[in-house]
Amino acid sequence: MDETGTNGSSDGGRGSRQPVHLPVLLREVVAILDLREGLVVVDGTVGAGGHARAIVPAIGPSGVFVGLDRDSEILVPARAALAEAAAVGAGARVSLHHLAHSQMHEALAAIGQSRCDRVLLDLGVSSMQLDRPERGFSFMADGPLDMRMDASAPNSAADWLASVSEQVLADTIYQLGEERYSRRIARAIVETRRRTPIVRTTQLADLVRAAMPGHARGGRIHPATRTFQAIRMAVNDELGELERGLQAAIACLAPGGRLAVLSFHSIEDRVVKHFMRAHCHVLTKKPITAMPDELRDNPRARSAKLRCGVRKEDAA
Ligand SMILES: C[S@@+](CC[C@H](N)C(=O)[O-])C[C@H]1O[C@@H](n2cnc3c(N)ncnc32)[C@H](O)[C@@H]1O
């Protein structure tokens, strides 16, 4: 299950009002990337810079760190965090780009690089996105039904829900959300939108809850968790982006370079596993998962799977 349902307070219990995002499997990511001075590292999903803060000092002043995110808003805290990390640790040259990870060659070209030595992809959404009701990712607080990671993208979740066919909606909720009541939920959405547009997060969450049988409404996770996850993945074409991002990583990595991917969804993990087998010498026969100490501090880590491979000489 993706992190959307385990949202809750992500301020680490510190009482801060500013949402923070705890980087998942941080020690493990840093270790498996085998970071050394002078490397060129692409973080394709830099977010607010949780992993990046550890990478930048590790590659030293001769290193180059390139961070990308589809969300321009999240690059603001990333910039501040990385300036600090670079100053403290005599860290790498840092450049941040509002681009999808599938466009990493553009980011590298913009700073005069053609190749990189390491690529990290940490998929899904950041707690900083989930915790802002105005971004529309969460059913925990009312907000516009947006869910776009890139606010300049044309279609919000509300737009998508207004036009998608019942069949495609049901299939999406079933496949991307692994939701067994997908057909009932799709039917309820289509019936509701005939009467009134579905434009608020809590409106959708209530509707999904009401569409489920009574015995399925309790439980550890909110009944709308899976449906929200599926709609978010569809609106942002997350599986398409993953395929394109993996291809871009192999095209940009120098032979012998390393690709590490953190996924939170079984379909994504399957895509990553097969891709790595085809293009890399796999370093993680089984995916690396979180240790109990991390699970205690960060519920998002529960479904995380880390895979890493070394790009084959002849991969293309
Ligand atoms: C799980 S968060 C990354 C958190 C980051 N590693 C950290 O520790 O702070 C995922 C981030 O990737 C971004 N993202 C998702 N899909 C993307 C894509 N295709 N290209 C670029 N960024 C993407 C999201 O906007 C989000 O900020």
The ligand as an ORCA input file, in Angstrom:
! r2SCAN-3c Opt
* xyz 0 1
  C       8.700     10.482     -1.956
  S       8.997     12.112     -2.452
  C      10.740     12.263     -2.461
  C      11.290     12.595     -1.140
  C      12.780     12.845     -1.082
  N      13.536     11.694     -1.521
  C      13.133     13.220      0.322
  O      13.659     12.370      1.034
  O      12.857     14.358      0.729
  C       8.680     12.019     -4.146
  C       8.891     13.324     -4.880
  O       9.011     12.992     -6.248
  C       8.291     13.898     -7.005
  N       7.933     13.176     -8.222
  C       7.019     12.209     -8.381
  N       7.027     11.762     -9.645
  C       7.998     12.463    -10.285
  C       8.508     12.453    -11.602
  N       8.002     11.650    -12.538
  N       9.518     13.288    -11.913
  C      10.035     14.128    -10.979
  N       9.576     14.193     -9.715
  C       8.576     13.363     -9.377
  C       7.131     14.326     -6.152
  O       6.689     15.606     -6.544
  C       7.758     14.310     -4.766
  O       8.260     15.568     -4.423
*
